[in-house]
Amino acid sequence: MNIEYAKIEHTDIIADLDEHISNDELQKLILDNKVIVVVKDGNICAWARYNLFWDNTPFLNMIYVFDNYRNQNIGKAIIEFWEKEMIDKGYKLAMTSTLSNEETQHFYRKLGYKDSGSLLLEDQPLEILFTKRI
């Protein structure tokens, strides 16, 4: 398993599964080294993308592990890689969020993220915000 920053040729693979971002924005994030991929057996098996919240705090916007690679600690590995990269860049706090009706909230808590607030948008489940000192 190899964890690395995405390359522009990974755009289509990620874009097919990420309905929350345009291809143009995804390509910008890839060029800015804000998309991480996990490659196993020559194939992308997971990816994550982040940006900066308030222009100063790393915020993990999305993590995706392909179904046939789940329950193999790949999600944990990509988060740990991301956190180390953020520490190396001088950040001391990381953030992420998930919907209250998603199991991912338990994943983040197991990794040491703490509930730090929430956001309720009309006609949407509650969004739980998480933070972690890194």
Steps between C-alpha positions, in 0.01 A plus 500: 500500500635841400357832618582803285366824365262458206613572149293677237438166326308386811235768444250281314515214752435736790248720318283196419444449874510856632180682416581787736763675289541601137775349287666842471511544879620143546783557253602818688512307827706225337748756364518658849577158660172497691383161378657181634460154348574150623630267231494126557574234240537779241151637558362792696312349792433818701530876483454805717493871435537797725505876503551768761217607729519874573812495280708367790372160621525176298150366441455150357212548257468145371637153550397206285610137519387271219258233624728202439782666703295590809579353843871479416612811697548694176281786622703522820824496301394785272389712799829435681693595184296821468547591865878450474512717190305772684735481800797528262341817360476647849132451575392405850128440446313291245128510424247288317126435502241240416126473494337372816338215307836368376709234675816701427448700818607194705811458282613856573440461872711182506781702343487758778276763342267676740152633433542876473168629377242451234327664209138454404399592148143492381390155381835343595609271784708662771866551400733415790828693514808329643839634606823338610822645638780363284 
